[in-house]
Amino acid sequence: KLVERFSPAEARTPERLAATLAEFSARYDAHKEDKTAPYPGILPMLHALKAAGLRLGVVSNKENTLSQEVTAHYFPGIFDAVAGHVLGTPAKPDPALVNSLIAQFGVRAGQVLYAGDSNVDIQTAHNAHVDGCGVLWGFRTEEELRAAGADYLVHTPQQLADLALGQAGPLRLSDAQGVVE
């Protein structure tokens, strides 16, 4: 989708998009770690969740191999499963990848908290019938996450950990949204 968006209209034929995607993917793969790093507080939060016995997974619209490589590089041994997009299969907000991880983990949808920073993440959570938590350190605004129907909003990784561990304390309800204070 990114390649389609940055390509001029005259270069959006299926053949040209495929060639541009191949070129973009090769360059991105060679430079994917140049300016990428976890957000502050993410690693301690993930280690705390893992130490508490939670199963952790990644669902991404980035290509599956790329998703696996980036996750393994930045978060070795933390995630129990990583599911990226496979060409020819539905992408988020389709719930297939989330549902696959739910089955793999042997849990019920009601036991899952799906955290993400976009309206697509919140839609994906709802399509999979799991709670969607909007994280406010990502690429989208609180307004977008609220409009998408986020069940919870968190400002920091620690607040996400507290919510996932059931230690969030009182939730202030605002517009039927839980905001961790």
Secondary structure as GFF3:
##gff-version 3
##sequence-region A 1 181
A	DSSP	alpha_helix	2	6	.	.	.	ID=ss1
A	DSSP	three_ten_helix	9	11	.	.	.	ID=ss2
A	DSSP	alpha_helix	14	31	.	.	.	ID=ss3
A	DSSP	alpha_helix	42	51	.	.	.	ID=ss4
A	DSSP	beta_strand	57	63	.	.	.	ID=ss5
A	DSSP	alpha_helix	64	74	.	.	.	ID=ss6
A	DSSP	beta_strand	81	85	.	.	.	ID=ss7
A	DSSP	alpha_helix	96	105	.	.	.	ID=ss8
A	DSSP	three_ten_helix	109	111	.	.	.	ID=ss9
A	DSSP	beta_strand	113	116	.	.	.	ID=ss10
A	DSSP	alpha_helix	119	127	.	.	.	ID=ss11
A	DSSP	beta_strand	131	135	.	.	.	ID=ss12
A	DSSP	alpha_helix	142	147	.	.	.	ID=ss13
A	DSSP	beta_strand	152	154	.	.	.	ID=ss14
A	DSSP	alpha_helix	157	164	.	.	.	ID=ss15
A	DSSP	beta_strand	171	174	.	.	.	ID=ss16
A	DSSP	beta_strand	177	180	.	.	.	ID=ss17
###
